[in-house]
């Protein structure tokens, strides 16, 4: 089968053996290019296998599914409490990073990783379930409430999914973003312009300047939830953070509370609001166009938001 991999520091489409063994076979229909994929490529991160952790497809019995790309152990204390994002296996359990991902014709995953799609969610769009679940998880950790004022800093995919998830919770959302296309997308998803200070601010950018801006926008005694990836380390604006007694809430990936998984909530939000997919997915490429797709995804100033590969 075909699979997208990094070879000699560049994206390549390789012929590899089809996966075999345990697990459910999923024929991939959509695989999103994440900012972390771009970072790993640009930084020379040693990814030995197939890329792709934003994945959706169809099982052999015809069921459309998204995939929760975590092969957690299911046995450690964190998994037992539903916090399998903190599993003892560590980051190596993430498909597309430590394990083969879904930028391929097909893959096999544990049955527990399947996310059946509700009516209204198209499998061609359902690679968005994964980034949307990141925002669902972060907002859940922050305890977002209906009617609450929420500001989002950062207009990439995660920032825009945070807008969509906060709006779905009944919050009043504002977005601060770098590019016009991002601000326009935020407006389509229900975000207004930033004004004043907020009890909850979402850091979706992952930079020193963005975190400083989050503290500025946070009202005294408020909270910042960070759903961003800080690849180069985090620098806190310590004086203003402490002066305002701002609570900083880190959030990573997605997990479960009781029987409710963040990924299932994300799939429901996606199904209920078709505008999310129409707004976020700006480019689609066949799998053989992977090189051009990654080049397109890296050019944020051109108006690109989410690039999806369609095997």
Buried (B, 14 or more C-beta within 10 A) or exposed (E): BBBBBBEEEEBEBEEBEEBEEEBBBBBBBBBBBBBBBBBBBEEEEEBEBBBBBBBBBBBEEEBBBBBBBBBBEEEBEBBEEBBBBBBEBEEEBBBBBBBBBBBBBBBBBBEEBBBEBBEEBBBBBBBBBBBBBBBBBBBBBBEBEEEBBBBBBBBBBBBBBBBBBBBBBEBBBBBBBBBEBBBEBBBBBBBEEBEEBBBBBBBBBBBBEBBBBBBBBBBEEBBBBBBBBBEEEBEBBEEEBEEBEBBBBBBBBBBBEEEEBBBBBBBBBBBEBEEBBEBBBBBBBEBEBBBBBBEBBBEBEEBBBBBBBBB
